[in-house]
Amino acid sequence: MADVPDTWTSPDFPALRVIARWHVTVASDRPPHLTPDHVARELGREDGDVEVRGALTRLLDGGYIRGSGMPDEPFDYVIVTGVTERGLRAAGAWPSEDRFLEVLTSSLERVADSLEEQGEPEKAGRVRGVIASLIDVARTVGIDWLEKYLAHRAGLQ
């Protein structure tokens, strides 16, 4: 029985990182979608690279990216239109579920500290109130609900 090749290390994960970088770029500064050739060039590969085309198909089928296949093409051809929560986490752009609340509250604490330094103690207090509410909601309702709500608000679901 032949060994199954590791496609995650290369080319799947590097392709996902290219797509995640594109996704988090300001919408006005990026193309509306990515083609396999664009991803291949970003990876230093040739246009039409079949390994990159296969990677995009596996990433789409695995729920890491959004896009659509082009059935008229002779090989796998996926037009990438976005990244899922799972893809953002795998690429390192989002925290894992177990650290989500910790990262979010830490970020909000930095915002509150900055507001205090800018002489805005009232706004800082409101941000800290949001932090307390988030922690209370997470305890009461559960982190899963909060995560899905924030993803929805961010337009990722």
C-alpha positions in Angstrom: 0.0 0.0 0.0 1.5 3.4 -1.0 1.8 6.2 1.4 -0.6 9.1 1.1 1.3 12.2 0.1 1.2 15.2 2.5 -0.5 17.9 0.6 -1.2 20.1 3.6 2.4 21.3 4.1 2.6 22.0 0.4 0.7 23.2 -1.5 -2.5 23.4 0.5 -1.5 25.4 3.6 0.7 27.9 1.6 -2.3 28.5 -0.8 -4.6 29.0 2.2 -2.2 31.6 3.6 -2.2 33.5 0.3 -6.0 33.4 0.2 -6.3 34.5 3.8 -3.9 37.5 3.2 -6.0 38.5 0.2 -9.2 38.1 2.3 -8.1 40.4 5.1 -6.9 43.1 2.7 -9.2 46.1 2.5 -11.9 45.3 -0.1 -11.1 48.4 -2.2 -7.5 47.3 -2.5 -8.1 43.7 -3.7 -9.6 41.9 -6.7 -13.2 40.6 -6.0 -12.0 37.0 -6.5 -8.8 34.9 -6.9 -8.0 32.5 -9.7 -5.7 29.5 -9.4 -3.2 31.4 -11.5 -3.1 34.3 -9.1 -2.5 32.0 -6.2 0.2 30.1 -8.2 2.0 33.3 -8.9 1.9 34.4 -5.3 3.5 31.0 -4.4 6.2 31.5 -7.0 4.7 28.8 -9.3 3.7 28.9 -12.9 0.2 29.7 -14.2 -1.8 26.5 -14.6 0.0 24.7 -11.8 -2.0 21.5 -11.3 -0.9 21.2 -7.7 -2.3 24.6 -6.8 -5.5 23.8 -8.7 -5.8 20.6 -6.7 -5.0 22.5 -3.4 -7.9 25.0 -4.1 -10.3 22.1 -4.8 -9.3 20.4 -1.5 -9.5 23.7 0.4 -13.0 24.3 -1.0 -14.2 20.7 -0.4 -12.7 20.9 3.2 -14.6 24.0 4.1 -11.6 26.3 4.3 -12.5 28.6 1.5 -15.5 29.8 -0.4 -15.7 29.7 -4.2 -17.0 27.8 -7.1 -15.6 25.2 -9.4 -15.6 25.7 -13.1 -16.8 22.4 -14.6 -15.8 23.3 -18.2 -12.1 23.4 -17.3 -10.0 20.2 -18.0 -8.5 20.2 -14.5 -9.6 21.4 -11.1 -10.4 25.1 -11.4 -11.8 27.0 -8.4 -12.6 30.7 -8.4 -12.0 31.8 -4.8 -14.5 34.3 -3.4 -13.7 34.2 0.3 -12.4 32.4 3.4 -14.4 30.6 6.0 -13.9 30.8 9.8 -12.2 27.5 9.7 -9.8 28.8 7.0 -9.0 32.0 8.9 -8.2 29.9 12.0 -6.1 27.4 10.1 -4.2 30.2 8.4 -3.5 31.9 11.8 -5.6 35.0 11.1 -8.2 34.2 13.8 -7.7 32.6 17.2 -8.9 29.1 17.9 -12.2 28.5 19.6 -10.6 27.9 23.0 -8.8 31.3 22.9 -11.4 33.4 21.2 -12.8 35.2 24.2 -9.3 35.7 25.7 -8.0 37.3 22.5 -11.1 39.4 22.1 -11.1 40.8 25.6 -7.4 41.4 25.5 -7.9 43.5 22.3 -10.7 45.4 23.9 -8.5 46.1 27.0 -5.9 47.6 24.8 -8.6 49.9 23.2 -9.7 50.9 26.7 -6.2 51.6 27.8 -5.6 53.7 24.7 -8.8 55.7 25.3 -7.6 56.4 28.9 -4.2 57.6 27.6 -6.1 59.9 25.2 -8.0 61.5 28.1 -11.3 59.6 27.3 -12.0 57.9 30.6 -15.8 57.7 30.0 -15.3 55.9 26.7 -12.7 53.6 28.3 -15.3 52.8 31.0 -17.9 51.9 28.3 -15.4 49.6 26.6 -14.6 47.9 29.9 -18.4 47.5 30.4 -18.5 45.7 27.0 -15.7 43.4 28.2 -17.6 42.6 31.3 -20.8 41.9 29.3 -19.0 39.7 26.9 -17.5 37.6 29.7 -21.0 37.4 31.3 -22.6 36.4 28.0 -19.9 33.8 27.4 -20.5 32.2 30.8 -24.3 32.3 30.5 -24.9 31.4 26.9 -21.6 29.8 25.9 -18.7 30.7 23.7 -20.1 28.8 20.7 -23.1 31.2 20.4 -20.9 34.3 20.8 -18.5 33.1 18.2 -21.2 32.4 15.7 -22.9 35.8 16.4 -19.6 37.7 15.9 -18.8 35.8 12.7 -22.3 36.6 11.4 -21.8 40.3 12.3 -18.4 40.2 10.5 -20.2 38.8 7.4 -18.4 35.4 7.5 -21.6 33.3 7.8 
